[in-house]
Amino acid sequence: MNKWILIFAAVVLVSGCAKARSLFGPAPAVDRNPLAANEFLGDSARGSASKVPPPPRVDPQAPDQFRVRFRTTKGDFVAEVNREWSPRGVDRFHQMVSAGYFQDIAIFRAVPGFMFQFGIHGSPEVNDDWGNATIDDDRPAGVSNVPGTLCFAKTGRPNSRSTQMFVNLGNNGALDRDGFTPFGKVIEGMEVVRQINTEYGENPKGEDIQGRFKREGNKFIMKRFPRLDIIRSVELLNQAAVR
């Protein structure tokens, strides 16, 4: 395997023995979402402008370590974020959370035993602001893409991370050598992580799912994949809040 394509295109990962999978761009057990899209998606589902501010020219430095709660249509999970693992990635993630970016964010790609991917905003206007605000790569800190770790996705080009990220569902250590630096790990609620709907698996080949999603927002993605799961919000937690 000598070619990886992620996020805006497609990434190829060898998992286990010699089984290749693509990671970003464009499997299945039916995991029906009990909530119809319009029951829980607000203005972003209708494609209206969001109040999320544009990103700053330079992300403010984040705390060395902090925790966040992801609220999803399958329940909540908590992740601990470590700046030492991926400083620029953590600064960007902290800025996204602080700006209120994570409002009804679709988990538009989820592959069993591999990962689930999210980060495209439901508002095309917000995608215009944030999608091109890339950050530089971080040097690997010796942290592997093991189950439950969070990592920014990127294209095959250097310094191409922006808003898309994934949670590893399997042992994806093969991604380490290609510069995918985890920035946090799920510490509570892995049972929720494992329940995220993988019905749709990989995005269909020959169909520009990500391009249309960015241009048309949640209105498109919920019509195309009506039972996918949603990240309703991500909130910063005090350490005492999770004890």
VMD Tcl script that draws the C-alpha trace (Angstrom):
set ca {
  {0.00 0.00 0.00}
  {1.57 3.24 -1.07}
  {-1.22 5.73 -1.42}
  {-3.42 7.32 1.24}
  {-6.29 9.60 0.41}
  {-8.17 11.23 3.24}
  {-11.03 13.65 3.82}
  {-11.42 15.66 0.62}
  {-10.51 12.62 -1.44}
  {-10.16 9.06 -0.06}
  {-7.49 7.49 2.27}
  {-6.38 3.90 2.09}
  {-5.64 2.00 5.26}
  {-4.39 -1.56 5.74}
  {-6.03 -2.93 8.85}
  {-5.16 -6.25 10.46}
  {-3.61 -8.61 7.93}
  {-3.87 -7.17 4.46}
  {-7.35 -5.73 4.27}
  {-7.36 -2.25 2.73}
  {-9.92 0.44 3.46}
  {-10.28 4.04 2.40}
  {-10.40 6.70 5.15}
  {-11.95 10.02 4.17}
  {-13.91 11.03 1.18}
  {-16.21 8.82 0.10}
  {-20.92 -1.35 5.88}
  {-23.42 -2.25 7.48}
  {-25.81 -3.26 10.32}
  {-29.05 -1.35 10.36}
  {-28.89 0.97 13.34}
  {-31.94 3.13 12.94}
  {-31.89 6.61 14.34}
  {-35.16 6.99 16.27}
  {-35.26 10.72 15.55}
  {-36.15 12.09 12.15}
  {-33.86 14.86 10.94}
  {-36.29 17.73 11.38}
  {-37.11 16.64 14.94}
  {-33.69 17.61 16.27}
  {-31.90 19.68 13.64}
  {-32.44 23.40 13.92}
  {-31.62 26.20 11.50}
  {-28.53 24.41 10.19}
  {-30.75 21.64 8.78}
  {-32.61 24.20 6.71}
  {-29.39 25.68 5.36}
  {-29.76 29.08 7.03}
  {-26.80 31.12 8.19}
  {-25.21 30.15 11.50}
  {-23.99 32.47 14.22}
  {-20.63 30.68 14.41}
  {-17.92 33.36 14.04}
  {-15.17 32.90 11.46}
  {-11.91 31.39 12.70}
  {-9.15 33.70 13.93}
  {-5.99 34.06 11.89}
  {-4.13 32.20 14.62}
  {-5.89 29.86 17.05}
  {-5.35 30.89 20.69}
  {-3.30 28.44 22.70}
  {-5.50 25.86 24.41}
  {-5.02 24.51 27.93}
  {-2.52 21.69 28.25}
  {-5.32 19.26 29.08}
  {-9.10 19.52 29.18}
  {-12.21 17.42 28.81}
  {-15.22 17.75 26.55}
  {-18.64 16.13 26.43}
  {-20.00 15.08 23.04}
  {-23.79 14.97 22.96}
  {-25.01 12.72 20.16}
  {-28.22 11.11 19.00}
  {-26.94 7.87 20.54}
  {-26.04 9.41 23.89}
  {-23.08 11.22 25.43}
  {-19.39 10.44 25.61}
  {-16.49 12.29 27.23}
  {-13.04 12.79 25.74}
  {-9.84 14.02 27.37}
  {-7.70 16.24 25.16}
  {-3.91 16.54 25.52}
  {-2.08 19.42 23.89}
  {1.24 17.59 24.20}
  {0.00 15.01 21.67}
  {-0.84 17.48 18.89}
  {-0.48 21.16 19.86}
  {-1.85 22.81 16.71}
  {-4.63 20.25 16.45}
  {-5.66 20.84 20.05}
  {-5.57 24.62 19.62}
  {-7.90 24.31 16.60}
  {-10.26 21.87 18.34}
  {-10.47 24.06 21.46}
  {-11.20 27.09 19.29}
  {-13.96 25.19 17.45}
  {-15.60 24.16 20.72}
  {-15.27 27.68 22.18}
  {-16.78 29.24 19.03}
  {-19.83 26.97 19.18}
  {-18.92 25.23 15.93}
  {-20.35 21.86 16.93}
  {-24.06 22.43 16.35}
  {-25.88 19.50 14.73}
  {-22.76 18.10 13.07}
  {-23.50 15.01 10.98}
  {-21.42 11.85 11.36}
  {-21.58 11.39 7.62}
  {-19.15 8.50 7.27}
  {-18.82 5.58 9.68}
  {-17.08 2.29 8.90}
  {-17.40 -0.66 11.31}
  {-14.14 -1.51 13.06}
  {-12.39 1.48 11.44}
  {-13.61 5.00 12.36}
  {-16.42 7.51 12.19}
  {-15.88 10.91 10.57}
  {-17.43 14.33 11.16}
  {-16.62 18.04 11.06}
  {-18.42 19.45 8.01}
  {-20.79 22.11 9.32}
  {-24.51 22.07 8.56}
  {-24.31 25.66 7.31}
  {-22.58 26.23 3.94}
  {-21.65 29.75 5.08}
  {-19.72 28.37 8.05}
  {-17.99 25.84 5.80}
  {-16.86 28.70 3.56}
  {-15.31 30.42 6.56}
  {-13.70 27.45 8.26}
  {-13.02 24.91 5.52}
  {-10.04 26.77 4.08}
  {-8.60 27.78 7.45}
  {-5.98 25.04 7.51}
  {-3.44 24.41 10.24}
  {0.12 23.12 10.03}
  {0.92 19.50 10.77}
  {2.17 18.44 14.20}
  {5.14 16.20 14.81}
  {4.18 12.72 16.05}
  {4.37 12.46 19.83}
  {4.36 8.67 20.02}
  {0.59 8.40 20.48}
  {-1.02 5.79 18.25}
  {-4.44 5.73 16.57}
  {-5.90 3.14 18.92}
  {-9.63 2.64 19.53}
  {-11.26 5.69 21.08}
  {-8.64 8.23 20.02}
  {-9.64 11.41 18.19}
  {-7.62 12.68 15.26}
  {-7.91 15.36 12.59}
  {-8.23 14.13 9.04}
  {-6.25 15.61 6.16}
  {-5.59 15.30 2.46}
  {-2.44 13.85 0.97}
  {-0.87 17.32 1.10}
  {1.08 18.72 4.07}
  {-0.62 21.17 6.43}
  {-4.14 20.39 5.19}
  {-6.06 19.85 8.45}
  {-9.04 22.15 8.97}
  {-12.31 20.98 10.59}
  {-12.82 17.32 9.77}
  {-11.84 14.71 12.32}
  {-12.52 11.12 13.25}
  {-12.82 8.77 16.20}
  {-10.96 5.51 15.77}
  {-13.14 2.43 16.19}
  {-10.32 -0.05 15.55}
  {-6.58 -0.25 15.99}
  {-5.47 2.04 13.18}
  {-1.79 2.26 13.99}
  {-0.97 2.16 10.29}
  {-2.08 5.80 10.15}
  {0.64 6.88 12.56}
  {3.47 6.85 10.06}
  {1.49 9.09 7.70}
  {1.30 11.94 10.17}
  {-2.13 11.41 11.68}
  {-1.53 12.71 15.21}
  {-4.28 11.91 17.75}
  {-5.21 14.83 20.00}
  {-7.48 13.18 22.56}
  {-9.12 9.97 23.70}
  {-12.58 8.90 24.83}
  {-12.50 8.23 28.57}
  {-16.22 7.74 29.21}
  {-18.98 6.39 26.97}
  {-17.16 4.01 24.62}
  {-20.39 2.03 24.56}
  {-22.01 5.08 22.92}
  {-19.13 5.42 20.45}
  {-19.62 1.79 19.40}
  {-23.33 2.40 18.75}
  {-22.84 5.16 16.17}
  {-24.73 4.18 13.04}
  {-22.48 2.41 10.51}
  {-25.34 1.51 8.18}
  {-24.07 3.71 5.34}
  {-20.38 2.84 5.67}
  {-18.13 4.37 3.04}
  {-19.50 7.21 0.94}
  {-20.47 5.85 -2.49}
  {-17.80 6.00 -5.15}
  {-18.48 8.37 -8.01}
  {-20.69 10.60 -5.88}
  {-19.30 13.86 -4.49}
  {-20.86 13.48 -1.04}
  {-18.49 15.81 0.75}
  {-18.63 18.49 -1.94}
  {-22.42 18.60 -1.94}
  {-22.54 18.44 1.85}
  {-20.28 21.50 2.09}
  {-22.29 23.40 -0.51}
  {-25.81 22.42 0.58}
  {-25.41 21.69 4.28}
  {-27.47 19.43 6.53}
  {-30.46 19.69 4.23}
  {-28.57 17.56 1.70}
  {-26.87 15.09 4.02}
  {-30.01 14.26 6.02}
  {-31.97 13.67 2.84}
  {-29.20 11.48 1.39}
  {-28.58 9.51 4.64}
  {-31.71 9.98 6.75}
  {-30.70 7.67 9.61}
  {-27.16 8.84 10.23}
  {-26.21 10.02 13.71}
  {-25.63 13.62 14.71}
  {-23.30 15.35 17.15}
  {-25.72 17.80 18.73}
  {-23.04 19.71 20.63}
  {-19.60 19.55 22.21}
  {-19.07 21.34 25.50}
  {-16.04 22.04 27.67}
  {-16.14 20.39 31.09}
  {-14.59 21.20 34.42}
  {-12.59 18.29 35.78}
  {-15.01 18.06 38.70}
  {-17.95 17.63 36.31}
  {-16.86 14.15 35.26}
  {-15.82 12.69 38.61}
}
mol new
graphics top color blue
foreach p $ca { graphics top sphere $p radius 0.5 }
foreach p [lrange $ca 0 end-1] q [lrange $ca 1 end] { graphics top cylinder $p $q radius 0.2 }
display resetview
